[in-house]
Amino acid sequence: MTDPRTCPTCGRGEHPAPSVHSSGDTPAVVPPSPVDRRVKALRRFALSITALTIAGHAMLGFEQAPLVPFVTLAVSYATALLLEALDAWARRRPAEFQGPGQFLTFLLPPHITGLACGLLLYGNASLWPYILAVVVANSSKYVFRFRVNGRVRHFLNPTNTGIVVVLVAFPWVGIAPPYHFTNASTGVMDWLLPMGILVLGTVLNVRLTGKAPLIVGWLAGFVAQAAVRAVVFDHSFLAALMPMTGVAFILFTNYMITDPGTTPVKRRNQVVFGVTTAAIYGALVLSGVAFGLFFALVITCVLRGAVLLLAPYARALPEIKSFLTGLRAAPGSSPAPAGSPAPAPSPAPAPVPAPVPERVPVAAVPVPAAASVPAPVVAPVGAGSELGPTQRAGGGPTDTTHVIGLRMAVPGTPVPARRINGHSSGPRLAASTEGDVT
């Protein structure tokens, strides 16, 4: 029996990553197992947001308390592990953090969520807004989800959802101000820091997440809504474009709206997602709603979730239409609506001639002549005649032949005319008892 740990090419033991075997003249290369692009993207996201948090509290002058990132990380880890364990128990499946190397990979999303909530919110001296945002963010992944193409998917951006809930629940909580990210930098650092975040985020999205079309659609839509506001509502065009120059907008563009789990995969759908978010943002600004970026994103995610939920029913519309058409055309169905053309009458079926029954002649069965011809036998005639023995002229019984209301005699002998029931009967030739009767 072959050891499952042997190499399928050379039949020897396991080899370290990638090795070359010679099978005849053609070398065969055994490549290492590739790492999922999603995992690579999560690692880059987690590394970059961790570096920004450390630099912000150490050098850039972030205004949140230094304790905030530690609290948000602890709450995020605990909430994610608890919810995943409960969900795995309820669905009778293994938890995602089980298995070699899966624990750290599972903690990457809650790590990003915890640091992002602590980075973007400003809750003054209270820790409860940050805790609530983290709990809501991780819980939304298990609450707002449904099955898409055989997989259970959540459709709300977790971090954005937690931030929006906190902004609605606590009016005194706000978003970190734009100067927050460059509060302690001066001179050329005011340009290098935003440029570095922009370049790193763009490379990450182009090479790993594939969300470049979404970013293009979002930026183009943002410029378009600014132009519409300037032309139609007499807003300042440059003032409408000012948010694009801040670090907060760059972080939102490269790290928030491009969440791989809650955005489309197809390029066309990515562009539509970005343009829709920008259009909703412009409508919210015209309505006087603050923090429009975050509210616009959560509304767009809800709309996308509704589309994904109704898509199977939309694909079934042709079948439903054909079914209703068949019901309308069936006999006994409701009449067609007024104004619709009457259906063409169906041609009448050709008449089918009735089958003519074939007459099969019955041949007379010859009966051997008796030695002596008996006297003529007359059977009683008339309706309701009963079965009985035939009678001679003298009234005595002859043989056991029975008749049913017929005149019968020995075959081949004439039946003399006699008066029966007051009527005269002419001579006839009698057939056999099993032949034709006339």
C-alpha positions as CSV (number, residue, x, y, z in Angstrom):
1,M,0.0,0.0,0.0
2,T,1.4,3.4,-1.0
3,D,2.3,5.8,1.8
4,P,0.1,8.9,1.4
5,R,3.1,11.1,2.2
6,T,5.1,9.9,-0.8
7,C,5.7,12.0,-3.8
8,P,3.4,11.1,-6.7
9,T,6.1,11.7,-9.2
10,C,9.2,9.9,-7.9
11,G,7.6,7.6,-5.3
12,R,9.9,8.8,-2.5
13,G,9.2,10.7,0.6
14,E,8.0,14.3,1.0
15,H,10.1,17.1,-0.5
16,P,10.5,20.7,0.6
17,A,8.9,23.4,-1.5
18,P,9.4,23.4,-5.0
19,S,11.4,20.6,-6.2
20,V,12.2,19.1,-9.6
21,H,12.0,15.4,-10.5
22,S,13.2,13.8,-13.7
23,S,10.6,11.5,-15.1
24,G,12.3,10.2,-18.2
25,D,13.5,13.2,-20.3
26,T,10.8,15.6,-19.1
27,P,11.3,17.3,-15.7
28,A,8.2,17.8,-13.6
29,V,8.0,20.7,-11.2
30,V,6.0,20.4,-8.0
31,P,5.0,24.0,-7.1
32,P,4.0,25.0,-3.6
33,S,0.4,25.5,-2.7
34,P,-0.6,29.1,-3.6
35,V,-1.8,31.5,-1.0
36,D,-5.3,32.9,-1.5
37,R,-5.3,36.4,-2.9
38,R,-7.9,37.3,-0.3
39,V,-5.6,36.3,2.5
40,K,-2.8,38.3,1.0
41,A,-5.0,41.4,0.7
42,L,-6.1,41.0,4.4
43,R,-2.5,40.7,5.5
44,R,-1.6,43.9,3.6
45,F,-4.6,45.8,5.0
46,A,-3.9,44.7,8.5
47,L,-0.2,45.6,8.3
48,S,-0.8,49.0,6.8
49,I,-3.6,50.1,9.2
50,T,-1.4,48.8,12.1
51,A,1.5,50.9,10.9
52,L,-0.7,54.0,10.5
53,T,-2.2,53.6,14.0
54,I,1.3,53.3,15.6
55,A,2.7,56.2,13.6
56,G,-0.4,58.3,14.3
57,H,-0.3,58.0,18.1
58,A,3.5,58.2,18.2
59,M,4.3,61.0,15.8
60,L,1.3,62.4,13.9
61,G,-0.7,63.6,16.9
62,F,-3.9,61.5,16.8
63,E,-6.4,62.9,19.2
64,Q,-7.9,59.7,20.5
65,A,-6.6,58.3,23.8
66,P,-3.7,55.8,23.3
67,L,-5.9,53.3,25.1
68,V,-8.5,53.2,22.4
69,P,-6.8,50.9,19.9
70,F,-6.0,48.3,22.6
71,V,-9.7,48.3,23.8
72,T,-11.1,48.1,20.3
73,L,-8.7,45.2,19.3
74,A,-9.6,43.2,22.5
75,V,-13.3,43.7,22.0
76,S,-13.1,42.9,18.3
77,Y,-11.2,39.7,18.8
78,A,-13.5,38.5,21.6
79,T,-16.7,39.4,19.7
80,A,-15.6,37.7,16.4
81,L,-14.5,34.5,18.2
82,L,-17.7,34.3,20.2
83,L,-20.0,34.9,17.3
84,E,-18.2,32.4,15.1
85,A,-18.3,29.7,17.8
86,L,-22.0,30.3,18.3
87,D,-22.8,30.2,14.6
88,A,-20.7,27.1,14.0
89,W,-22.5,25.4,16.9
90,A,-26.0,26.4,15.6
91,R,-25.2,25.3,12.0
92,R,-23.3,22.1,13.1
93,R,-20.2,23.0,11.2
94,P,-16.5,23.5,12.2
95,A,-15.5,27.0,13.2
96,E,-13.4,28.9,10.7
97,F,-10.7,29.5,13.2
98,Q,-10.1,25.8,13.7
99,G,-7.3,24.1,11.9
100,P,-3.5,24.7,11.4
101,G,-2.9,28.3,10.5
102,Q,-6.5,29.3,10.5
103,F,-6.7,31.1,13.8
104,L,-4.5,34.0,12.8
105,T,-6.1,34.3,9.4
106,F,-9.5,34.4,11.0
107,L,-8.4,37.3,13.3
108,L,-7.3,39.5,10.3
109,P,-10.8,41.0,9.6
110,P,-11.6,41.7,13.3
111,H,-8.1,43.2,13.6
112,I,-8.8,45.6,10.7
113,T,-12.3,46.4,12.0
114,G,-11.1,47.2,15.5
115,L,-8.3,49.6,14.4
116,A,-10.5,51.2,11.8
117,C,-13.2,52.1,14.3
118,G,-10.7,53.5,16.7
119,L,-9.0,55.4,13.9
120,L,-12.1,57.1,12.3
121,L,-14.4,57.8,15.2
122,Y,-13.9,60.4,17.8
123,G,-15.8,59.7,21.0
124,N,-14.2,62.4,23.3
125,A,-13.2,60.8,26.6
126,S,-15.7,57.9,26.4
127,L,-14.8,54.4,25.3
128,W,-18.4,53.1,24.9
129,P,-18.9,54.5,21.3
130,Y,-15.8,52.6,20.1
131,I,-17.0,49.4,21.9
132,L,-20.5,49.7,20.4
133,A,-19.1,50.3,16.9
134,V,-16.8,47.3,17.1
135,V,-19.6,45.0,18.4
136,V,-22.1,46.2,15.8
137,A,-19.5,45.8,13.0
138,N,-18.7,42.2,13.8
139,S,-22.3,41.3,14.5
140,S,-23.5,42.6,11.2
141,K,-21.6,39.9,9.4
142,Y,-23.8,37.3,11.0
143,V,-27.1,39.2,10.9
144,F,-27.3,40.8,7.5
145,R,-26.5,37.9,5.2
146,F,-28.2,35.5,2.8
147,R,-27.2,32.7,0.4
148,V,-25.7,33.8,-2.9
149,N,-24.7,31.1,-5.5
150,G,-24.6,28.5,-2.8
151,R,-22.6,30.5,-0.3
152,V,-23.7,32.5,2.7
153,R,-22.6,36.1,2.2
154,H,-22.9,39.3,4.2
155,F,-23.7,42.4,2.2
156,L,-23.0,45.3,4.6
157,N,-19.6,46.7,5.1
158,P,-18.9,45.8,8.8
159,T,-16.7,48.8,9.8
160,N,-18.9,51.3,8.0
161,T,-22.1,49.8,9.5
162,G,-20.7,50.1,13.0
163,I,-19.6,53.7,12.5
164,V,-23.1,54.6,11.0
165,V,-24.9,53.1,14.0
166,V,-22.8,55.0,16.5
167,L,-23.3,58.3,14.6
168,V,-27.0,57.8,14.7
169,A,-27.2,56.5,18.3
170,F,-24.9,59.2,19.8
171,P,-25.3,62.6,18.2
172,W,-22.3,63.9,20.2
173,V,-19.9,61.5,18.6
174,G,-18.3,62.6,15.3
175,I,-15.7,61.5,12.8
176,A,-12.1,62.3,13.3
177,P,-11.4,65.8,11.8
178,P,-9.4,66.1,8.6
179,Y,-6.4,67.6,10.2
180,H,-6.4,64.6,12.6
181,F,-4.1,62.6,10.3
182,T,-1.5,65.3,9.8
183,N,-1.9,67.2,13.0
184,A,1.9,67.1,14.0
185,S,3.4,67.0,10.5
186,T,4.8,70.1,8.9
187,G,6.4,71.1,5.6
188,V,6.9,68.3,3.0
189,M,5.4,65.7,5.3
190,D,2.0,67.2,4.7
191,W,2.3,66.0,1.1
192,L,4.4,62.9,1.5
193,L,2.0,61.2,4.0
194,P,-1.2,61.5,1.9
195,M,0.8,60.6,-1.2
196,G,2.3,57.5,0.5
197,I,-1.2,56.3,1.7
198,L,-2.6,56.9,-1.7
199,V,0.1,54.9,-3.6
200,L,0.1,52.0,-1.2
201,G,-3.6,51.7,-1.2
202,T,-3.8,52.0,-5.0
203,V,-1.2,49.3,-5.5
204,L,-3.0,47.0,-3.0
205,N,-6.3,47.4,-4.7
206,V,-5.0,47.0,-8.2
207,R,-2.8,43.9,-7.6
208,L,-4.8,42.0,-4.9
209,T,-8.4,43.1,-4.6
210,G,-9.1,43.9,-8.2
211,K,-11.2,46.9,-7.2
212,A,-9.6,49.5,-9.5
213,P,-12.8,49.9,-11.6
214,L,-14.8,50.6,-8.4
215,I,-12.3,53.3,-7.4
216,V,-12.5,54.9,-10.9
217,G,-16.3,54.8,-10.8
218,W,-16.3,56.3,-7.3
219,L,-13.9,59.2,-8.2
220,A,-15.6,59.9,-11.5
221,G,-19.0,60.0,-9.8
222,F,-17.7,62.2,-7.0
223,V,-16.5,64.8,-9.6
224,A,-19.8,64.5,-11.5
225,Q,-21.9,65.2,-8.4
226,A,-19.7,68.2,-7.6
227,A,-20.3,69.5,-11.2
228,V,-24.0,68.9,-10.9
229,R,-24.2,70.8,-7.6
230,A,-22.2,73.7,-9.1
231,V,-24.3,74.0,-12.2
232,V,-27.8,73.2,-10.9
233,F,-27.7,74.4,-7.3
234,D,-25.0,77.1,-7.6
235,H,-22.5,75.5,-5.2
236,S,-18.8,76.2,-5.4
237,F,-17.2,73.5,-7.6
238,L,-13.8,73.7,-5.9
239,A,-15.4,73.6,-2.4
240,A,-17.3,70.5,-3.5
241,L,-14.0,68.9,-4.5
242,M,-12.1,69.8,-1.3
243,P,-12.9,66.5,0.6
244,M,-10.8,64.7,-2.0
245,T,-7.6,66.4,-0.8
246,G,-7.8,65.0,2.8
247,V,-6.3,61.9,4.2
248,A,-9.7,60.7,5.5
249,F,-11.0,60.7,1.9
250,I,-8.0,58.7,0.7
251,L,-8.5,56.1,3.5
252,F,-12.2,55.9,2.7
253,T,-11.4,55.4,-1.0
254,N,-8.7,52.8,-0.7
255,Y,-9.6,50.9,2.5
256,M,-13.3,51.4,3.2
257,I,-15.4,51.4,0.0
258,T,-13.2,48.7,-1.6
259,D,-14.0,46.0,1.0
260,P,-13.7,42.7,-1.0
261,G,-16.5,40.9,0.8
262,T,-19.3,43.5,0.3
263,T,-18.5,44.9,-3.2
264,P,-19.2,43.4,-6.7
265,V,-16.7,41.3,-8.6
266,K,-17.5,42.2,-12.2
267,R,-16.0,45.4,-13.5
268,R,-19.2,46.9,-14.8
269,N,-20.9,46.2,-11.5
270,Q,-18.0,47.8,-9.6
271,V,-18.3,51.0,-11.7
272,V,-22.1,51.1,-11.0
273,F,-21.4,50.6,-7.3
274,G,-18.9,53.5,-7.1
275,V,-21.1,55.9,-9.2
276,T,-24.1,55.0,-7.1
277,T,-22.3,55.8,-3.9
278,A,-21.2,59.1,-5.2
279,A,-24.7,60.0,-6.4
280,I,-26.2,59.2,-3.0
281,Y,-23.5,61.2,-1.3
282,G,-24.4,64.3,-3.4
283,A,-28.1,63.8,-2.6
284,L,-27.2,63.6,1.1
285,V,-25.1,66.8,1.0
286,L,-28.0,68.6,-0.7
287,S,-30.2,67.4,2.1
288,G,-27.9,68.8,4.7
289,V,-26.8,65.3,6.1
290,A,-23.4,65.3,7.8
291,F,-20.9,62.5,7.4
292,G,-22.4,61.8,4.0
293,L,-19.6,59.4,2.9
294,F,-20.5,56.7,5.5
295,F,-24.2,57.0,5.1
296,A,-23.9,56.9,1.3
297,L,-21.9,53.7,1.5
298,V,-24.3,51.9,3.8
299,I,-27.3,52.9,1.6
300,T,-25.5,51.6,-1.5
301,C,-24.7,48.3,0.3
302,V,-28.4,47.9,1.2
303,L,-29.4,48.5,-2.4
304,R,-26.9,45.9,-3.6
305,G,-28.2,43.4,-1.1
306,A,-31.8,44.0,-2.3
307,V,-30.6,43.4,-5.9
308,L,-28.8,40.2,-4.9
309,L,-31.9,39.0,-3.0
310,L,-34.3,39.7,-5.9
311,A,-32.0,38.5,-8.7
312,P,-33.3,34.8,-8.6
313,Y,-36.9,36.0,-9.0
314,A,-35.9,38.3,-11.9
315,R,-34.3,35.4,-13.7
316,A,-37.5,33.3,-13.2
317,L,-39.7,36.0,-14.8
318,P,-39.6,34.5,-18.3
319,E,-40.7,31.2,-17.0
320,I,-43.5,32.8,-15.0
321,K,-44.6,34.8,-18.1
322,S,-44.7,31.7,-20.2
323,F,-46.7,29.9,-17.5
324,L,-49.3,32.7,-17.3
325,T,-49.5,32.8,-21.1
326,G,-50.2,29.1,-21.1
327,L,-53.0,29.5,-18.5
328,R,-54.5,32.4,-20.6
329,A,-54.6,30.2,-23.7
330,A,-56.0,27.1,-21.9
331,P,-59.8,26.4,-22.3
332,G,-61.9,27.9,-19.5
333,S,-59.4,30.6,-18.8
334,S,-60.3,34.2,-18.2
335,P,-61.0,36.3,-21.3
336,A,-58.4,38.5,-22.9
337,P,-58.3,42.2,-21.8
338,A,-60.2,44.8,-23.8
339,G,-58.3,46.1,-26.8
340,S,-56.2,43.1,-27.3
341,P,-56.5,41.4,-30.7
342,A,-58.7,38.3,-30.8
343,P,-56.9,35.1,-31.3
344,A,-57.2,33.5,-34.8
345,P,-59.9,30.7,-34.9
346,S,-58.4,27.3,-35.1
347,P,-59.4,25.3,-38.3
348,A,-62.3,22.8,-37.8
349,P,-61.2,19.2,-37.9
350,A,-62.0,17.2,-41.0
351,P,-65.0,14.8,-40.6
352,V,-64.0,11.2,-40.0
353,P,-66.3,8.7,-41.7
354,A,-67.9,6.2,-39.4
355,P,-66.6,2.7,-39.8
356,V,-68.9,0.3,-41.8
357,P,-69.2,-3.0,-40.1
358,E,-68.2,-6.0,-42.2
359,R,-70.8,-8.5,-42.8
360,V,-69.5,-12.0,-42.4
361,P,-71.7,-14.7,-44.0
362,V,-72.4,-17.7,-41.9
363,A,-72.3,-20.9,-43.9
364,A,-74.9,-23.5,-43.4
365,V,-73.6,-26.5,-41.6
366,P,-74.7,-29.6,-43.4
367,V,-76.6,-32.1,-41.4
368,P,-76.7,-35.7,-42.6
369,A,-80.1,-36.8,-43.8
370,A,-82.0,-39.0,-41.5
371,A,-83.1,-42.5,-42.5
372,S,-86.6,-41.5,-42.5
373,V,-88.0,-38.0,-42.8
374,P,-90.0,-37.1,-39.8
375,A,-93.2,-35.3,-40.0
376,P,-93.0,-31.5,-40.2
377,V,-92.3,-29.7,-36.9
378,V,-93.8,-26.4,-36.1
379,A,-92.4,-24.3,-33.3
380,P,-94.5,-21.8,-31.5
381,V,-94.2,-18.3,-33.0
382,G,-94.7,-15.1,-31.3
383,A,-93.2,-12.8,-28.7
384,G,-92.6,-14.3,-25.4
385,S,-92.3,-17.9,-26.6
386,E,-90.7,-20.2,-24.1
387,L,-88.2,-22.9,-24.7
388,G,-89.7,-26.3,-25.1
389,P,-89.6,-29.6,-27.0
390,T,-90.7,-29.5,-30.6
391,Q,-94.2,-30.9,-31.4
392,R,-95.3,-33.3,-34.1
393,A,-98.5,-32.7,-36.1
394,G,-100.1,-35.2,-33.8
395,G,-99.0,-33.4,-30.7
396,G,-96.4,-35.9,-29.5
397,P,-92.9,-34.9,-28.6
398,T,-90.2,-35.8,-31.1
399,D,-86.6,-35.2,-30.1
400,T,-84.9,-32.8,-27.6
401,T,-84.4,-30.0,-30.1
402,H,-85.3,-26.6,-28.6
403,V,-86.5,-23.5,-30.4
404,I,-86.7,-19.8,-29.4
405,G,-89.8,-18.4,-31.2
406,L,-88.7,-19.8,-34.7
407,R,-90.1,-22.2,-37.2
408,M,-87.6,-25.0,-37.5
409,A,-87.6,-28.5,-39.1
410,V,-85.3,-31.0,-40.4
411,P,-82.8,-29.4,-42.8
412,G,-83.6,-29.8,-46.4
413,T,-87.3,-30.6,-45.9
414,P,-90.1,-28.2,-46.9
415,V,-92.3,-26.7,-44.3
416,P,-95.9,-26.8,-45.4
417,A,-97.9,-23.7,-45.2
418,R,-100.0,-23.6,-42.1
419,R,-102.1,-21.0,-40.4
420,I,-100.4,-19.8,-37.3
421,N,-102.1,-17.2,-35.2
422,G,-104.5,-16.4,-38.0
423,H,-101.8,-15.8,-40.6
424,S,-100.7,-17.9,-43.5
425,S,-97.0,-19.1,-43.7
426,G,-95.4,-20.1,-46.9
427,P,-93.0,-23.0,-47.4
428,R,-89.4,-22.4,-46.3
429,L,-86.2,-24.4,-46.1
430,A,-85.0,-24.7,-42.5
431,A,-81.4,-24.3,-41.7
432,S,-79.5,-26.0,-39.1
433,T,-80.1,-25.2,-35.5
434,E,-76.8,-23.3,-35.4
435,G,-77.1,-21.5,-38.8
436,D,-78.8,-18.3,-40.1
437,V,-82.3,-17.6,-39.0
438,T,-84.6,-15.8,-41.4
